[in-house]
Amino acid sequence: MLTKHTYFLFVLAICLALPAVALAARGDGSSKPRAAVADAIPAPATLRAPTIAFQRTIRVTLARIEARHRAEARRRERALRERFASLPGGVSRATLDAIGACESGGDPTAVSADGSYRGKYQFDYGTWESVGGSGDPAAASESEQDYRAALLYERSGSSPWPVCG
């Protein structure tokens, strides 16, 4: 799906590429590139100021787009944290922290050597899905992993983590 910004960047790329192609083309209609850079036609002085202004506009626009994307990413992350902030059941944060530290060293992106167990609490895919997770547990946010582990602890106690529970 093309957004307004993607469309702008596409048009901008074309606007920048066409003059470069025109300058690189030979005057005799040949498609072969010029033999030397010295043959290139220097840009007239009258084009320097508009070119500088255009480049500044590009830099400012790109900076605004990047800032908007960063703000949206922060908003999505904040929404995820708020969604999974409160833990269900009677499990404490200290209990979960202890299990996570034992299972993966507290690393939410940890994957076992054979790839079967994933994330901070070393979920397998079946267990992850049984507590409402989808996709790869190691790719989920840490707060979601904490929430899903609390659901599992509420349902099964420490038995899913026989060594660390």
C-alpha positions in Angstrom: 0.0 0.0 0.0 1.5 3.3 -1.0 1.2 6.0 1.5 1.4 9.7 0.8 5.0 9.7 2.0 6.0 6.7 0.0 4.5 8.3 -3.1 6.4 11.5 -2.4 9.7 9.7 -2.0 9.0 7.8 -5.3 8.3 11.0 -7.2 11.4 12.6 -5.5 13.6 9.8 -6.7 12.4 10.2 -10.3 12.9 14.0 -10.1 16.5 13.4 -9.0 17.3 10.6 -11.4 16.0 12.3 -14.6 18.5 15.2 -14.6 21.3 12.9 -13.9 20.4 10.6 -16.8 20.1 13.6 -19.1 23.5 14.9 -18.1 25.1 11.5 -18.5 23.6 10.9 -22.0 25.7 11.7 -25.0 24.7 14.6 -27.2 24.8 12.5 -30.4 22.0 10.3 -29.3 24.2 7.4 -28.4 23.2 5.4 -25.3 26.9 4.8 -24.3 28.0 6.8 -21.3 30.5 9.6 -21.7 34.2 8.5 -21.7 35.3 10.9 -19.0 33.9 13.0 -16.2 35.6 16.1 -17.7 33.1 15.8 -20.6 30.2 16.4 -18.3 28.5 19.8 -18.7 28.8 21.9 -15.6 25.5 23.1 -14.0 24.9 26.7 -14.7 25.4 29.1 -11.8 21.7 30.0 -12.0 20.7 26.5 -11.0 22.8 26.3 -7.8 20.5 28.2 -5.5 17.4 26.4 -6.5 19.3 23.1 -6.2 20.5 23.9 -2.7 16.9 24.9 -1.7 15.5 21.7 -3.2 18.1 19.6 -1.3 17.3 21.4 1.9 13.6 20.7 1.4 14.3 17.0 0.9 16.4 16.8 4.1 13.7 18.6 6.1 10.9 16.4 4.7 12.8 13.2 5.3 13.6 14.3 8.9 9.9 14.9 9.5 8.9 11.5 8.1 11.5 9.8 10.2 10.4 11.7 13.3 6.8 10.7 12.7 7.7 7.0 12.3 9.7 7.1 15.6 6.8 8.7 17.4 4.4 6.1 16.0 6.8 3.3 17.1 7.0 4.8 20.6 3.2 5.0 20.8 2.8 1.4 19.7 5.3 0.2 22.3 3.6 2.2 25.0 0.2 0.7 24.1 1.7 -2.8 24.3 3.3 -2.1 27.7 -0.1 -0.7 29.0 -2.0 -3.7 27.6 0.2 -6.2 29.4 1.1 -4.1 32.5 -1.1 -5.8 35.0 -0.4 -9.5 35.7 -3.3 -11.9 36.0 -3.9 -14.3 38.9 -1.8 -14.5 42.0 1.7 -14.6 40.5 4.1 -11.9 41.7 6.5 -10.0 39.5 9.4 -11.4 41.7 8.3 -15.0 40.9 8.2 -14.3 37.2 11.6 -12.5 37.3 13.1 -15.5 39.1 11.7 -17.9 36.5 12.8 -15.7 33.6 16.3 -15.3 35.1 16.7 -19.1 35.5 15.2 -20.0 32.1 16.9 -17.5 29.8 19.0 -15.2 32.0 16.1 -12.7 31.6 16.6 -12.4 27.8 13.2 -12.1 26.0 14.9 -13.0 22.7 16.6 -16.2 23.9 16.2 -19.3 21.9 17.3 -22.8 23.0 20.1 -24.6 21.2 17.6 -26.8 19.2 15.1 -23.9 18.7 12.3 -25.6 20.5 12.0 -23.2 23.4 11.9 -19.5 22.9 11.7 -16.2 24.8 12.3 -15.2 28.4 10.3 -18.1 29.8 11.4 -20.6 27.1 7.9 -21.3 25.8 7.4 -23.9 23.1 4.9 -22.9 20.4 2.1 -25.1 21.7 2.3 -23.7 25.2 2.6 -20.2 23.9 -0.6 -20.6 21.8 -2.4 -22.2 24.7 -2.1 -19.0 26.7 -3.3 -16.8 23.8 0.1 -16.0 22.2 0.6 -16.0 18.4 3.7 -16.2 16.3 7.2 -16.5 17.8 7.4 -16.1 21.6 10.9 -14.7 21.3 9.6 -12.0 18.9 6.9 -10.9 21.3 7.5 -7.9 23.6 8.9 -8.7 27.1 5.7 -7.4 28.7 3.6 -9.8 26.6 5.9 -12.7 27.5 5.5 -11.7 31.2 1.7 -11.6 30.8 1.5 -15.0 29.0 3.8 -16.5 31.6 1.5 -15.2 34.4 -1.5 -16.8 32.7 0.4 -20.1 32.5 1.5 -19.9 36.1 -2.1 -19.1 37.2 -3.3 -22.2 35.3 -0.5 -24.7 36.0 1.6 -23.3 38.9 5.4 -23.8 38.5 5.1 -27.2 36.8 5.8 -25.9 33.3 9.2 -24.8 34.6 10.3 -28.0 36.4 13.9 -26.8 37.1 13.3 -23.1 37.5 9.7 -22.9 39.0 
